[in-house]
Amino acid sequence: MNLKDYFKSRISLILLNILCLSTLSIFLFSVGNSSKTIIVIAIVWIIIVGGYFFSCYKKRKSHFDLIDKSVNNIDKKYLISEVLKEPPFIESKPYYYLLKRASKSMREEINCEKSKLKNYKEYIEQWIHEVKTPIALIKLIEENNKTSKSSALLMQLEEIDRYVEQALFYARSEDVQKDYLIKEISLEECVNTAIMRNKQGFILNHIDIEINNIDKNVYCDSKWLEFILNQVIVNAIKYRKSENPKVEIYTTEIKNGIELIVKDNGMGIPSDEINRVFEKGFTGNKGRQNTKSTGIGLYLCKKLSNKLGLRIRIESEIDTYTKIIITFPKGSFCKFD
């Protein structure tokens, strides 16, 4: 609120004072008072009224500046009514209490929606855990009764299992901090677990895999890291080359960290799309139009990596290679900016 706007809002009072001053001046002049006396009275009147208006303006400006500061300092803006004090202006009090009532109603509505979302999330997690059991049993039955189609069937079952797991991790991605344990883990074990989960894909698609220098220990949560690696490896299989497909997995030492690199010689990603691959729902339209993609896998990888304190980035050249680089900070858990 500036001084000009304040005086505009008080224009009726200003005009009333001008009218009263004019009436008084005419009256004093008509009963024989000199012009000097009337001028002195008018000046004193103007000074008193002007001082009153300016004092009110400063008081109001200070109050609204405090409100603005409070709004800027609070994360959840809808709680502003809880930190504001009752205004000192009588005309503002009805709006203050109206804001309190509206805020209370909104918090009740938010809590109701949160409760619904929590119940739905719990149902989804329970359903996912239940559906994984028959999937695992079907895999076991198929492995014990192998036929010429077993590898293809097991690969499809693994695909179903991956989508089910993806749904579970997506449901949990907002509350990762409640479901992870950062500790020193073997990078080699996590990589091998992810590879074994996708062994049917490597075998059926005749993909060579080369692993070097991954006998490292890093600080992370093994379950979430295995999920990220699984998503990356699945993409390497899905977007493979038709001739001599190959996946390389290795690490490099960098200052204050270790980089795990998953490189394939597949379709690659166009340069105009590479900055968008971690966006939710982005699937691209060059070289991937014949493959079904949800655009959720890499989005989750990025989201989970940020929450785990890892850095994930991608390098690629169309029809040549794609590299997913995951950086682990050295020492204890420390988030990247």
C-alpha positions in Angstrom: 0.0 0.0 0.0 1.4 3.4 -1.0 0.5 6.9 0.1 -1.3 7.7 -3.1 -3.6 4.7 -2.8 -4.2 5.5 0.9 -5.3 9.0 0.2 -7.6 7.8 -2.6 -9.3 5.5 -0.1 -9.8 8.4 2.2 -11.1 10.9 -0.4 -14.5 11.2 1.2 -13.0 12.2 4.6 -10.7 14.6 2.9 -13.6 16.3 1.0 -15.6 16.4 4.3 -12.7 18.2 6.0 -12.4 20.7 3.1 -16.1 21.3 3.3 -16.0 21.8 7.1 -13.0 24.1 6.8 -14.7 26.2 4.1 -17.9 26.5 6.1 -16.0 27.5 9.3 -13.9 30.1 7.4 -17.1 31.6 5.9 -18.7 31.7 9.3 -15.6 33.3 11.0 -15.3 35.9 8.2 -19.0 36.8 8.5 -18.8 37.5 12.3 -15.9 39.9 11.8 -12.7 37.8 12.1 -9.7 39.0 10.1 -8.3 37.1 7.2 -5.1 36.4 9.1 -7.0 34.7 11.9 -8.9 32.6 9.4 -5.7 31.6 7.6 -4.0 30.6 10.9 -7.0 28.5 11.8 -7.0 26.9 8.3 -3.3 26.1 8.5 -3.6 24.6 12.0 -6.6 22.5 10.8 -4.7 21.3 7.8 -1.6 20.4 9.9 -3.7 18.5 12.4 -5.8 16.6 9.8 -2.8 15.9 7.6 -0.8 14.6 10.6 -3.7 12.4 11.6 -4.0 10.9 8.0 -0.2 10.4 7.7 0.0 8.7 11.2 -2.9 6.4 10.2 -1.1 5.6 6.9 2.1 4.7 8.6 0.3 2.5 11.1 -1.6 0.7 8.3 1.5 0.3 6.1 3.5 -1.2 9.0 0.6 -3.7 9.6 0.4 -4.7 5.9 4.1 -4.9 5.6 4.1 -7.3 8.5 1.4 -9.4 6.8 3.4 -9.5 3.6 6.6 -10.6 5.4 4.6 -13.3 7.2 3.2 -14.6 3.9 6.7 -14.7 2.4 8.2 -16.6 5.4 5.6 -19.3 5.6 5.8 -22.4 3.4 2.1 -23.3 3.6 0.4 -20.1 2.6 -3.1 -21.3 3.5 -2.0 -21.2 7.2 -1.5 -17.4 7.1 -4.5 -16.7 9.3 -2.9 -18.8 12.1 0.1 -16.6 12.3 -1.6 -13.2 11.9 -2.6 -11.2 14.9 -6.0 -9.5 15.2 -5.8 -6.2 13.2 -6.0 -2.9 15.2 -8.5 -1.4 12.7 -12.2 -1.9 13.5 -13.1 -2.2 9.8 -10.6 -5.0 9.2 -11.8 -7.2 12.0 -14.8 -8.7 10.1 -12.4 -9.7 7.2 -9.9 -11.2 9.7 -12.5 -13.4 11.3 -13.9 -14.3 7.9 -10.4 -15.4 6.8 -10.0 -17.5 10.0 -13.3 -19.3 9.2 -12.4 -19.8 5.6 -8.9 -21.1 6.6 -10.4 -23.6 9.1 -12.8 -24.9 6.5 -10.0 -25.3 4.0 -7.8 -27.2 6.4 -10.6 -29.5 7.2 -11.1 -30.1 3.5 -7.4 -30.7 3.0 -7.2 -33.2 5.9 -10.2 -35.0 4.4 -8.5 -35.3 1.0 -5.2 -36.4 2.6 -7.1 -39.1 4.5 -8.7 -40.3 1.2 -5.3 -40.2 -0.5 -3.7 -42.1 2.3 -6.4 -44.8 2.3 -6.1 -45.2 -1.5 -2.3 -45.4 -1.3 -2.5 -48.1 1.4 -5.0 -50.0 -0.8 -2.7 -49.8 -3.8 0.3 -51.0 -1.8 -1.7 -53.9 -0.3 -3.0 -54.8 -3.8 0.5 -54.7 -5.2 1.9 -57.0 -2.5 -0.9 -59.4 -3.0 -0.6 -59.5 -6.8 3.2 -60.1 -6.6 2.6 -63.4 -4.9 0.8 -65.2 -7.8 3.3 -63.6 -10.3 6.2 -65.2 -8.3 4.3 -68.6 -8.2 3.7 -68.5 -11.9 7.5 -67.9 -12.4 8.4 -70.7 -10.2 6.0 -73.1 -11.9 7.3 -72.1 -15.3 10.9 -72.5 -14.3 10.2 -76.0 -13.0 8.3 -77.0 -16.1 10.4 -75.4 -18.9 9.3 -75.6 -22.5 10.6 -73.9 -25.7 8.4 -70.9 -24.8 9.5 -70.6 -21.2 12.1 -67.9 -21.7 9.6 -65.7 -23.6 6.9 -66.3 -21.0 9.3 -65.6 -18.1 10.4 -62.4 -19.8 6.7 -61.3 -20.1 6.1 -62.2 -16.4 9.2 -60.1 -15.5 7.7 -57.2 -17.5 4.4 -57.5 -15.6 6.3 -57.7 -12.3 8.3 -54.6 -13.2 5.2 -52.6 -14.0 3.7 -53.7 -10.7 6.8 -52.7 -8.8 6.9 -49.4 -10.7 3.4 -48.6 -9.4 4.5 -49.5 -5.9 7.6 -47.2 -6.0 5.5 -44.5 -7.6 3.0 -44.6 -4.7 5.9 -44.5 -2.2 8.0 -41.8 -4.0 6.5 -38.9 -2.0 7.5 -40.5 1.3 10.9 -42.0 0.4 12.4 -40.7 3.7 10.1 -43.0 5.6 11.1 -46.1 3.7 14.8 -46.0 3.1 18.0 -46.8 5.1 21.2 -45.2 4.0 24.2 -47.3 4.8 27.4 -48.6 3.1 26.4 -51.2 0.5 28.1 -53.2 -2.2 27.6 -51.6 -5.6 28.5 -54.9 -7.3 25.7 -56.8 -5.5 23.1 -54.2 -6.5 24.2 -54.3 -10.1 24.3 -58.1 -10.2 20.8 -58.3 -8.7 19.4 -55.9 -11.4 21.2 -57.9 -14.1 19.8 -61.2 -12.9 16.3 -59.8 -12.9 16.7 -59.0 -16.6 18.6 -62.2 -17.6 15.8 -63.4 -19.9 15.8 -60.1 -21.7 19.6 -60.3 -22.3 19.3 -63.9 -23.4 16.3 -63.6 -25.8 17.7 -60.5 -27.4 21.3 -61.7 -27.6 22.7 -58.7 -25.8 26.3 -58.9 -24.7 27.0 -57.4 -21.3 30.4 -56.2 -20.1 31.0 -55.4 -16.4 34.2 -53.7 -15.2 35.4 -52.2 -11.9 32.2 -52.2 -10.0 33.6 -53.8 -6.8 33.0 -50.5 -4.9 31.1 -49.7 -1.7 28.8 -46.7 -1.7 26.3 -45.1 0.7 22.8 -45.6 -0.4 19.7 -47.8 0.1 20.1 -51.1 -1.7 16.3 -51.6 -2.5 15.8 -48.2 -4.0 19.1 -48.3 -5.9 18.2 -51.7 -7.4 14.9 -50.2 -8.6 16.8 -47.4 -10.3 19.3 -49.8 -11.9 16.5 -52.1 -13.0 14.7 -49.2 -14.8 17.9 -48.1 -16.5 18.8 -51.7 -17.7 15.3 -52.3 -18.9 15.6 -49.2 -21.1 18.9 -50.4 -22.4 17.3 -53.7 -23.4 14.1 -52.0 -24.8 15.9 -49.5 -27.0 18.7 -51.9 -28.2 20.2 -52.1 -31.6 19.1 -54.9 -33.9 22.7 -55.9 -34.6 25.3 -56.7 -32.0 23.5 -55.1 -29.1 25.8 -54.5 -26.1 25.5 -53.1 -22.5 28.5 -51.9 -20.5 28.4 -51.2 -16.8 31.5 -49.7 -15.1 32.5 -47.1 -12.5 34.9 -44.1 -12.6 36.5 -42.2 -9.7 35.8 -38.5 -9.6 36.5 -35.8 -7.0 34.3 -36.4 -3.9 32.4 -39.3 -5.5 32.0 -42.4 -7.7 30.2 -42.5 -11.0 28.3 -45.6 -12.0 27.8 -45.7 -15.8 25.4 -47.9 -17.7 26.1 -47.5 -21.4 24.4 -49.2 -24.4 25.0 -49.0 -28.1 21.3 -48.7 -29.0 19.0 -46.2 -30.7 20.2 -43.2 -28.7 18.2 -40.0 -27.9 17.9 -37.0 -30.2 19.6 -33.9 -28.9 16.4 -31.9 -28.8 14.9 -34.5 -26.4 17.7 -35.3 -24.1 16.9 -32.5 -21.7 13.3 -33.8 -21.3 13.9 -37.5 -20.7 13.4 -37.1 -16.9 10.1 -35.3 -17.3 7.0 -37.2 -16.1 5.2 -38.8 -19.0 7.8 -37.8 -21.7 8.3 -40.6 -24.1 10.0 -38.9 -27.1 9.0 -39.5 -30.7 12.3 -40.3 -32.5 13.5 -43.9 -32.6 11.0 -45.0 -30.0 7.7 -44.7 -31.9 7.5 -48.5 -32.2 8.0 -49.2 -28.5 5.4 -48.8 -25.8 6.6 -46.4 -23.1 4.9 -44.8 -20.1 7.4 -42.0 -19.5 7.4 -42.9 -15.8 10.6 -45.0 -15.4 13.3 -42.3 -15.8 11.0 -39.8 -14.1 11.0 -42.0 -11.0 14.8 -42.6 -11.3 15.4 -38.9 -11.2 12.9 -38.3 -8.4 14.3 -41.1 -6.2 17.9 -40.2 -7.0 17.3 -36.6 -5.7 15.7 -37.9 -2.5 18.6 -40.4 -2.0 21.2 -37.7 -2.5 22.4 -39.1 -5.8 22.9 -37.3 -9.1 21.6 -38.9 -12.3 22.3 -37.5 -15.8 22.2 -38.8 -19.3 24.4 -38.5 -22.4 23.5 -39.8 -25.8 24.1 -39.7 -29.5 21.5 -40.8 -31.9 22.1 -44.3 -33.3 25.4 -44.6 -31.4 25.1 -44.8 -27.6 23.3 -43.8 -24.5 25.0 -43.4 -21.1 23.2 -43.1 -17.8 25.5 -41.8 -15.2 24.7 -42.1 -11.5 27.0 -40.2 -9.1 27.4 -41.3 -5.5 29.0 -38.8 -3.1 31.9 -40.1 -1.0 31.5 -40.5 2.7 28.2 -40.5 4.5 24.8 -39.5 3.1 25.0 -36.0 1.6 22.5 -34.6 -0.8 23.6 -32.8 -4.0 22.3 -29.2 -4.5 
